């Protein structure tokens, strides 16, 4: 996982991210992946010009006929998987769709169309960043295969960092400059402890500072990253290189 983060952090070519995702998707036991923003996908092209020019995040190794059908029929507008991903910030198996949205006949028909195209069960990692188009990273198995249950936590992490890499690539394409968010050493310590599941009170005792000061450090870090969730803050700090993933496992 740390290797994936380290490699993805430095990528500027979308084809390199696509190859990296293909490799780790197979390593986890899935057959295909799709890293997408939930927007009009008509600019999507196999040669990835839409990412080179910073138009949208869009990478997939789904069967080509299914990708074309998905775009031509504007399935993104009523895909039940994408609708469900707007109701949660954590990964979910497609077998849990009925727990997140009220499935209607068009949703079942859409899932069946996917199965006929070779897309069976899947695991979706949402990415809902305030002020930006929603997106997700989807890992799927072919029809008739079961999800690799032991790898779903790994898929959650890979999906989160893959989307960050996609965001970085299109941001760099738009500006040619990606400025690293600056954090103080004390903020980084607080973020690391948040990543280990510590409460503000526990962090204050560990670092020997007031609980209100801990809240100030964390709120300032979230504001710098323009995120509202602590988990998003931790992911961004790791992706920026402020702390290694191993720091959270101590």
C-alpha positions in Angstrom: 0.0 0.0 0.0 2.8 2.4 0.9 4.5 1.6 -2.4 1.2 2.4 -4.3 1.0 5.7 -2.5 4.6 6.6 -3.1 4.4 5.8 -6.8 1.0 7.4 -7.4 2.0 10.6 -5.7 4.6 11.4 -8.3 2.5 10.6 -11.4 1.7 13.3 -13.9 0.9 11.0 -16.9 -2.6 9.5 -16.7 -1.4 6.4 -18.7 1.0 5.7 -15.8 -1.8 5.8 -13.3 -4.0 3.6 -15.5 -1.2 1.0 -15.7 -0.6 1.2 -11.9 -4.3 0.7 -11.2 -4.5 -2.2 -13.6 -1.6 -3.9 -11.8 -2.9 -3.5 -8.3 -6.5 -4.4 -9.3 -5.3 -7.8 -10.5 -3.1 -8.1 -7.4 -6.2 -7.6 -5.2 -8.1 -10.3 -7.1 -10.5 -8.1 -9.1 -10.9 -8.1 -12.9 -11.5 -4.5 -13.8 -11.5 -1.0 -12.4 -13.1 2.4 -13.2 -11.9 5.7 -11.7 -14.5 8.3 -12.7 -16.0 11.7 -11.9 -19.8 11.5 -12.0 -20.2 14.1 -14.8 -20.9 14.1 -18.5 -18.5 11.6 -19.9 -18.7 12.5 -23.6 -15.2 14.0 -23.6 -13.8 10.5 -22.5 -11.5 9.0 -25.0 -9.4 5.9 -25.0 -6.2 7.9 -25.5 -6.9 9.8 -22.2 -6.9 13.3 -23.8 -9.6 14.3 -21.3 -7.1 13.9 -18.5 -4.1 15.3 -20.3 -6.1 18.5 -20.8 -7.6 18.5 -17.3 -11.2 18.1 -18.3 -12.2 15.2 -16.1 -11.0 12.2 -14.1 -11.7 9.2 -16.2 -9.8 5.9 -16.3 -11.2 2.4 -16.9 -10.3 -1.0 -18.2 -13.9 -2.2 -18.4 -14.7 -4.0 -21.7 -14.6 -1.4 -24.4 -18.1 -2.1 -25.7 -19.5 -1.5 -22.2 -17.6 1.8 -21.9 -19.0 3.0 -25.2 -22.5 1.9 -24.3 -22.2 3.6 -20.9 -21.2 6.9 -22.4 -23.5 6.8 -25.4 -26.6 6.1 -23.3 -25.6 8.6 -20.6 -25.9 5.8 -18.0 -24.0 8.0 -15.5 -27.2 9.9 -14.9 -29.1 6.9 -13.4 -26.4 4.4 -12.5 -27.5 3.0 -9.1 -23.9 2.5 -8.0 -23.1 6.2 -8.5 -26.3 7.3 -6.8 -25.5 5.1 -3.8 -21.9 6.5 -3.7 -23.5 9.9 -2.9 -25.0 8.6 0.3 -21.8 7.5 2.0 -18.1 8.3 2.3 -16.9 4.7 2.8 -16.6 1.8 0.4 -19.5 -0.6 -0.2 -20.2 -3.8 -2.1 -22.9 -3.6 -4.7 -24.8 -6.2 -2.8 -25.4 -3.4 -0.3 -27.1 -1.0 -2.8 -30.5 -1.6 -1.4 -29.3 -0.3 2.0 -28.2 3.0 0.5 -30.9 3.8 -2.1 -34.4 2.7 -3.0 -33.8 0.5 -6.0 -36.3 0.9 -8.9 -36.9 -1.1 -12.0 -34.5 1.0 -14.1 -31.7 0.4 -11.6 -32.2 -3.4 -11.8 -32.2 -3.2 -15.6 -29.0 -1.2 -15.5 -27.3 -3.8 -13.3 -28.5 -6.5 -15.6 -27.1 -4.7 -18.7 -23.8 -4.6 -16.9 -23.9 -8.3 -16.2 -24.6 -9.0 -19.8 -21.5 -7.0 -20.7 -19.4 -9.0 -18.3 -19.6 -6.8 -15.3 -20.6 -8.8 -12.2 -20.3 -7.7 -8.6 -18.3 -4.7 -7.5 -16.9 -2.7 -4.7 -17.1 1.1 -4.9 -15.0 3.7 -3.0 -16.8 7.1 -3.1 -14.9 10.4 -3.4 -17.1 13.4 -2.4 -15.0 16.5 -2.2 -16.9 19.7 -1.4 -16.9 22.1 -4.3 -16.0 19.4 -6.9 -17.9 16.9 -8.9 -18.5 13.6 -7.1 -16.5 10.6 -8.1 -15.6 7.1 -7.3 -13.2 4.3 -7.8 -14.9 1.0 -8.7 -13.3 -2.5 -8.5 -15.3 -5.3 -10.2 -15.2 -9.0 -10.9 -16.6 -10.7 -13.9 -20.1 -12.1 -13.8 -20.2 -15.3 -11.9 -17.2 -14.5 -9.6 -17.3 -13.5 -6.0 -15.7 -10.4 -4.6 -12.3 -11.0 -2.9 -13.7 -10.3 0.6 -10.3 -10.3 2.3 -9.1 -7.5 0.0 -11.9 -5.0 0.5 -10.1 -2.9 3.1 -7.1 -2.8 0.7 -9.5 -1.7 -2.1 -10.9 1.1 0.2 -7.4 2.5 0.6 -6.3 2.0 -3.0 -9.5 3.7 -4.3 -9.1 6.7 -2.0 -5.4 7.3 -3.0 -6.1 6.6 -6.7 -8.7 9.3 -6.8 -6.3 11.7 -5.1 -3.7 10.8 -7.8 -6.4 11.5 -10.5 -7.2 14.9 -9.0 -3.5 15.8 -8.8 -3.0 14.8 -12.5 -5.8 17.0 -13.8 -5.0 19.8 -11.5 -1.4 19.8 -12.7 -2.7 19.7 -16.3 -4.7 22.8 -15.7 -2.0 24.8 -13.8 1.3 23.0 -14.4 1.9 23.7 -10.7 0.7 21.7 -7.8 1.5 23.4 -4.5 2.0 21.3 -1.5 -0.3 22.3 1.4 1.9 23.6 4.2 1.3 22.1 7.7 3.1 22.8 11.0 5.0 20.0 12.7 2.4 20.0 15.5 -0.4 19.8 13.0 1.2 16.8 11.4 1.5 15.1 14.9 -2.2 15.8 15.5 -3.2 14.4 12.1 -1.1 11.2 12.6 -2.9 10.6 16.0 -6.3 11.3 14.3 -5.3 8.6 11.8 -4.7 6.2 14.7 -8.2 6.8 16.0 -7.4 9.1 18.9 -9.9 11.6 20.2 -9.1 15.3 20.7 -8.9 14.7 24.4 -6.5 11.7 24.0 -4.3 13.8 21.6 -4.1 16.6 24.1 -2.9 14.3 26.8 -0.3 12.6 24.5 1.1 15.9 23.2 0.7 17.8 26.4 -1.4 20.6 25.0 -4.9 21.9 25.5 -7.8 20.0 23.9 -9.0 23.3 22.4 -5.5 23.7 20.8 -5.8 20.3 19.2 -9.2 21.3 17.8 -7.7 24.4 16.4 -4.8 22.5 14.7 -7.2 20.0 13.2 -9.8 22.6 12.0 -7.0 24.7 10.4 -5.6 21.6 8.6 -9.1 20.7 7.3 -9.5 24.3 6.1 -6.2 24.3 4.3 -7.2 21.1 2.5 -10.7 22.4 1.9 -12.3 19.2 3.4 -14.9 18.6 6.0 -14.1 15.1 7.1 -11.1 14.1 9.3 -10.5 11.0 7.2 -10.2 13.2 4.1 -7.7 15.4 5.9 -5.6 12.3 6.9 -5.6 11.0 3.3 -4.5 14.3 1.9 -1.7 14.6 4.4 -0.4 11.1 3.6 -0.7 11.8 -0.1 1.2 15.1 0.2 4.0 13.2 1.9 3.6 14.9 5.3 3.5 11.4 7.0 3.9 7.8 5.8 1.1 5.3 6.0 3.2 3.3 8.4 2.9 6.2 10.9 -0.8 5.3 11.3 0.0 1.7 12.1 2.2 2.2 15.1 
